[in-house]
């Protein structure tokens, strides 16, 4: 199966386990080397970084980080002006408008 992204790409998160992460713009750093966040069965994982905090859930605990793993199939690489426009439109459509009580309890810590 062909990879969607490559190291150095800027990508839009188009699918995620947590709604908070959908619509985030990330930089693809390289293959995920492993660590305390594990996503078994999700295919090839990239290590990405983001200016906003991303959310992961491990062993019942919420983890907020700027860097971490994201499956290749969850990312849309942004290349060229048309891709940028499409990504902006897509992000505006999929970004959650309302926060549920459950999501509110899992909000990132204040900076």
Secondary structure as the mmCIF struct_conf table of DSSP 4:
data_model
#
loop_
_struct_conf.conf_type_id
_struct_conf.id
_struct_conf.beg_label_comp_id
_struct_conf.beg_label_asym_id
_struct_conf.beg_label_seq_id
_struct_conf.end_label_comp_id
_struct_conf.end_label_asym_id
_struct_conf.end_label_seq_id
BEND BEND1 UNK A 4 UNK A 4
TURN_TY1_P TURN_TY1_P1 UNK A 7 UNK A 8
STRN STRN1 UNK A 10 UNK A 13
BEND BEND2 UNK A 17 UNK A 18
HELX_RH_3T_P HELX_RH_3T_P1 UNK A 19 UNK A 21
TURN_TY1_P TURN_TY1_P2 UNK A 22 UNK A 23
STRN STRN2 UNK A 25 UNK A 31
BEND BEND3 UNK A 36 UNK A 36
TURN_TY1_P TURN_TY1_P3 UNK A 40 UNK A 41
BEND BEND4 UNK A 42 UNK A 42
BEND BEND5 UNK A 44 UNK A 44
STRN STRN3 UNK A 45 UNK A 58
TURN_TY1_P TURN_TY1_P4 UNK A 59 UNK A 60
STRN STRN4 UNK A 61 UNK A 71
HELX_RH_3T_P HELX_RH_3T_P2 UNK A 72 UNK A 74
STRN STRN5 UNK A 75 UNK A 77
HELX_RH_AL_P HELX_RH_AL_P1 UNK A 80 UNK A 94
BEND BEND6 UNK A 95 UNK A 95
BEND BEND7 UNK A 97 UNK A 98
HELX_RH_AL_P HELX_RH_AL_P2 UNK A 101 UNK A 105
TURN_TY1_P TURN_TY1_P5 UNK A 106 UNK A 106
HELX_LH_PP_P HELX_LH_PP_P1 UNK A 107 UNK A 110
#
